[in-house]
């Protein structure tokens, strides 16, 4: 029986997003490094293989390449971006640097409207991100589509069921990208839809029971969606073998600690231990301005606080974390040579050592944020808890650019509270994916009354997204921005200027640090 689709990762930041899109369509997908052996592929019995993108160039001396025998398995293949170049080079085509790199939106002109392009509108928008081009397609292949700058934007070998596209169908900017992936899974690979969150929950509960046995697990609860769903899932699996610990590092939003304790207890009735460690965290962050150092310090202290609790009484063999796909992708290579964007506090050295020792439980590490919310709904969790805006583990430390101090935290909490309060009052909270304030390390001249001021600047960040991998700034009404700005400047002493961040991801990230 065909098990689903194997995605070979060549290091693209979008690899996990491909899997997420395939699973969203109801088909199982599993990611493996590009160097997976042929025997492992055969053991999986895939109905299809997808070759991901990569920051590399296929003509580089150490370019990542798969075992070329995958092309002889008689399994449908779809190459995406770098995957197109792997297909072209593997069959004798020619790939070379492009005189004109192509990043962003492009219009896809389709010449063969069947196969993966069945039902796709000609001239539809696709998302390009490449600096190389296929200069000559291999023998036996034909051109299916082109763009202004890519004469071979899509090619195929129909007899071998091999397709390849230069663009990224997995990102939202490719208008019919999801249908292209569906056509590949359903019409080319002939797969059946068996993937859903109910099955995922059952599988994770089974795996957690199997791994943990009779041992005990300690979970660091942040109060956010990820850690709450992790707690509920693990508790459903092992019950009282789980201990949840909330470390108040002094970097939370206004009144967040009190809300977390109340929310967690009333919603799940799971005992929660609260550790007040604000003084220790702020002391360790004193004088630190580098965002990577902030994350590592916070991650290290988190683990130390857990270890303190663990040694007080019961022995905890496992540490649980609400790590997501995006946390892993943006921290380290994920089953492939992907470029590092930023480290994550769940990936400090001590945690990595525990992962290598098999003592970490991360049941969400292959899910995106929206999938975690769906999993929470499947587990019977309240919708209002699951659809809160994401909040980073390092908290406000990475929303204060520069050194973290108590006075800066006080100002940021007030400004952030006003933004969130007005979003909810004016019915905009659920219309943006994430919203927050950022404290900038600059001061500007202002006039308040008849006096000249030289005070601090707050940046507002509001984005629209579905998974955090790509994001666009939210087009909220100008009247809303003006009202929030006025409230912050009038009510938060020390702030005399408010700016709005209109950058997209990529090239920027959602968080500023």
N, C-alpha and C positions, 0 to 999 in steps of 0.2 A: 504494500500500500504506500502511495506517495505521501511523504510526511510534510511537505510544504516547500518553502523556498530557502535556500542557503544564500546568504549575502557574504561575498568575500570582501573583506575590508582592506583597502590599500592605503588607508590613512585619512580619508576625507572626514571633515567635520560633520558632514551630512549623512554618514553611514547609518547611524542609529535612526535617523529620521526616515530613511528608506524602510527600515524594519517597522517603524511606527506606522507608516502609511500602509504597508502591506497588511499589518495586523488590524489596522482600523477598517480595512476592507473585509475582514473576517477570515483572512488566510494566515496560517502559521508561518513565521519567518524566524530564522536563527542566524546570528552573525558569527563568522569564523575568520581567523586571520587568512590573508591571501596565500600563505604557505601551508595551508592544511593539506594533509596527504590525500591521495586519491582513495585510499582504503577508507578513510574517515568519511569522505563524501559519499561513497557507496553505502556505508553503514547507515547513514542518515536517510538514504533513499529519497533524495529530493525530487520534487516535480519540476523544479526550475532553479537556475543559478543566476544571481545578479552580481555583476562586478561593479564595485563602487568607484567613486572618484578618488583623487589623491593630490597632494601638493607636489608630487614628483612629476618628472617628465619621462616618458617611456624610453627615450633614447639616452637617458643618463646611464652612466656605467653601473650604478648600484640601484637602478630602478626596480621597484617591487613588481615581480611577475609571478603568476600562478604556474602550477604544473600544466604545461600545454596539453596534456592528455585529457584535461577536462573537456576539450573540444571534441573528443572522440567518444564521449559517454552517451551520446544521443539524448542529451537532456537539454531542453530549451534554455537559452542564455540571453540575458539582457545586459549589455554594457552601458554604463552611465558615465559620461564625461571622460575621465581617465580610462574607464572601462571600455569606452569606444576605441581608444587608442590601443588598449591591450588586445582587443579583437582584431583591429586593423593590422597591427604589427605581427600578431600571432599567425595570421593567414597570408602574410607577404605583402601587406599594404605599406604605405609610406607615411610617416608622421614627422613633422618638423615644426620648429618655432614659428609662430604666426607673426607677421609684420604688424598686425593690429590685434592686440589682445581684446577679448570680448567679455566684459563684466556687466551684468545687469539685464534689463529687459530686451527681448528681440521678438520679431514676428516670424512665426514658423510657416513657411510655404510648403505644403504637402503635395507631393507628386504621386504617391501611392497611398490612397486612403483606406487601406485595409490592414489586417494584422493588428499591431499595437495602436494603429491610428484609426481604427474603426470608430466612427461616431465623433471624431475630433474635428472641430471647425477649422477650416483653412484660414491661415493668417492669424491664428490665436497666439497669445503671448506666452513665451517661455523664458526661463531664467538661465542665463549663461554665466560661466565663471571659469574661463580657461585662457591660457597663454600660448597653447600649442594648437596645431590643426592637423587633420588628416589631409595630406596633399594628394594621395592616390589610394583608392579603395582596393581591397584585395580581389583577385579573380574569384568569380562565383558570387560576388556581392553586387547589390544594386542600391542606388540612392533612393531613399524614401521621402526626404525632405531637405530643405535648405533654408538658411537665413541670409541676410544681406552680407554678413561677414564669414559665414560658414557654408561652403558649397556642399559639404557632406554632414549636415546637421543630424541626419538619421540614415542608417544603412541596414541592410539585412541580407542574410543568405536563407532564402525561404525553404530550401530543401533540408537544411540542417536546423531550422528553427532558431537561428541566431540573429538577434536584433541588437542594435547599438545606437545610442543617441548622444549628441554632444552636450545637450542641455541637462538641467536637473529637474526631472518630473516630480521629485519628492517635495520640493519647496512650494509654498503657497503661491508664489509669484508666477509659477507655471500654471496657467489658467485651467487646462485640461489634464494636468499631470497625474491626478489621481485616477482619471479614466484610463490613461495610458498604462498605469501599473495594474489596474483591474483587468484590462484587455490582455496583458501579459500573463497574469495569474490564471484568469478564467478561460480565455480563448486559446492561448498558446500552450500554457502548462496543464490545462484541464484539471485544475484543482477545485476542491470543494471547500466551502466556508465552514471552518470548525473552530476558529479562534474567537474567544470572548472573555470578558473579565470573570465570569462565573467559573469557567474552566481554569483560568489563571489562578484564582483564589484557591480552588481545590488543590491544584498542583503545589502552590506555595505552602499551604497548610501541611500537606503530606510531607514535603521536603523539610520543613522546619521540624516537624515531629521526628523525622528520620535522623536529622543531623544532631539535634539537641538531646534526644533521648530523655534521660532523667536529670540532666544537668540544669543549671539555672542561667538565666539571661538577664543582663542589665541593659536598659535602653535609655539613652539621653533624650529626653523629651524637650523640644523647643516650643511646643504649642502650635506649631505650624501644621499645615495640611499633611506634609510628608511624614513627620514623626507621629502624628495622631493615627494615620492610616497604618503605619508600621506597627504601632502599639496594638491597635485593634486586631490586626491580622495575626500577630504573634500570640496575643492573648487568646484568640480563638483556637490557636494550635496547641498551646501548652499551659494556658490558664495561669495559676499562681506561681509557676516557675519563672514568670517574668516580673522584674522589678523596674519601675519607671522612675527616673531621677530627673528633676528639672533644675538645671543650674542657672541661677540668676546671676549673669555676668555683668549686670549693670549696663548692658548695651541694647536693651529692649525698648520698644515704643512706650508711650505714656500709658500707665496703668496696665501694661501687658501681663506682668507677673500675676497680679490678682485675678485677671480674667482667665489666664491659663489654668490656674488651680481650680477655679470655679467651673470652668467649661469642661475640663477633663473629668473632674469628679462626677458632675451631674450627667454627663453624656455617656460615660463608659463604666463608672463605678469601679475603676481600677485604682488601687492605692498609689499615691504620688508622693515621692520624697522631694522636698525643696531644699536646695543648698544655696545659701547666700554667699556668693564669692565676688561681689562687685569690687571690693577694695583690692583684692588680689589681681583681678584682670586689669583694672585701670592702672595699677602700679606697674604691671608687666608691660603695658602698652605705652607707658610714659616715654616721651621722646621718640617713639617709633612713627615714621612717616611712610615707609615703603609698604604698599598694600599686600605684597606677598608675605612680608614678615608679620604683618598683622594677622593674616589668616593662619600662618603656622603657629604663632604664639597662642592664638585663641584655641586652635585645634588641640595643641599640646596640653594646655591648661584644662580643657574640657575632659580629656582622657584622664588626666591626673585626678580631677575631682571625682570621676567615676570610680577610679581605682581606690580612692579613699573610702567611698561608700562600700565598695566590694569587700574591703578588708575589715569592715566593722563587725561583720557577723557571718552571713552565709557566703559561700564561695561561688563566684560567678565565672563560669567557664567561657561564656560568650558575651561579646559586646554587639548590640544591635544598633543599626543606623538607618535613617530614612534617606539613604543616598539614591539619587535618580540618575538616569542616563546622562543628562546634561552635566551633572556634577562630575561624572567620570570623564566624559568627553573633554571638558574644558580643563581638566587637571593633568591627565596623563594619556599616553597612547592607549587606545581601546582596541585590543586585539589587532593591532596594526600600527603603522608609523605615523599616526596623526600628529600634527603640530600642537604643542601646548599653548593654550590661550591664557589660562590662569590656574593656579593650584586651588584646591578646595580644602576647607578645614576638615573634611572627612577623609582626606588623603595625606595627612602628615605622616612622617616616618614611622612613628609608633603604631599608627593604625595600619599602615602598609605591611608592617611586620606581622600584625595579627591576622591580616588577610592571607598572607603567605602561609601562616600556621593553621589556617582554616578555622579561626576563632571569631570570625565576624559574620553576623547575620544581616544581610542586606536584601530583603525580599522585593524591594522596588527598583533595584539598580538597572533593570532593563525596561523601565517604564518612563514615559514622559509625564509632565504635570497633569495634562488633561486625562491621561489614562489612570493616574493615581486617583483622581477625583471620581472617575467611573468605578474604580475598584472600591472606593469608599462607599459609594451608593449601593454597590452589590453587597457589601458587608452590613448594610442597614444603618449607616452613619447619617446624621442630620445634614441636609443640603447646605444650610447656612454656615456650617463649619467647614465644609469641603470646598466651598467656592470663595473663601477668603483669599485676598491677594497673596502671592508668594512673599515670603520674608526670609532673607538669607541667614544662614547659621551664624556667621560672625556679627550679625545684627547691625546696629548703627555705626559700628567701627569702620565699615567700608562705605558708609554714606557720609562720613566726615573725611574730607580730603585733607590729609596731613595728620598731625598728632591728635589723638583722642584725649579730650579733657572733660571734666564734669561740667564746666560752664558751656562748652560747645554742645554737649549732649542735652543739656537743659534747653538751649535755644532750638536745637533740631527737633526735639520731642514736641515742643509747642507748635512749631511750624508744620510738622508732619501731621499732628493731630488735627489741626485746622483743615488741612487739605482733605484728609479722609472723612472728616465730619461733614464737610460741604459736598463731597462726592455722594455721600449717602443721602443727605438732605435733598439734593437736587436730582436724585435718581440716576446718577452717572456711575456709581460704584461698580455695578455689574456690567457696564458697557465698556469698561477698560480692563485689560488683563492684569496690569500692575501699576500702582501709583505710589509715589513716595517723594520725600524732600531730601535734598542733598546740601550739606554745609560746605561752602567753598572757602578755600584758604586765601581769600582776597577781601579787601575792604574798599568801599567806594564812597565818594562824596555825596552827600544828600542835604536836603534842607527840610527841617521839621519846625513848623512855626516860623519864627524869625531867626532860628539858630542853624548854623552850619553843623552837619554831622559827618562823621567818618566811621562808618560801621560796616557790619557784615552782610554777605550776600547769600541768599538761598536759591537753589535751582530746583524747579519742580520737574519731575520725570513721570510721564504717563504714557504707557504703550499698549498697543493692540497686538495680540499674539494668540496662538493656540497651544504652543509647546515650548516656547522659550528659545528655540533654535534660531528663529528669525522673528523680527519684531519691527513694527512701524510706530512712530509717535502718534498718540491719540489726537484726533481732530476735535477737541472739546471746544465748546463755544467760547469766543473771546470774552464774552460777558462773565463767564464763569472764572476764567483766568484773572480777569481784572478784579472780581470780587474777592477771590482767595488771596491775591497779592495785597489788596487793600487791608484785609483782615490781619494777615501776617505782619505787615509793616506797622499797623496801628496797635496790635496786641502783643507782639513779641519785642520787648525792649532789646535793642542791640542789632536789629535787622532794619536796613533802610532800602534794600533793593531785592527784587524777586525776578528771576529769569526762567524761561521755559526751554527745556531741551527738546529740539526737533530733529535729532539724529536717529538713524535707523540701525538695526542690527541685521547683518553686517552693514557697514564696517565697524560701527561702535558696538559695545555690549550694552545690555540693559542696565546693569549696575555700573556705577562709575569706577569702582575699584574691584 
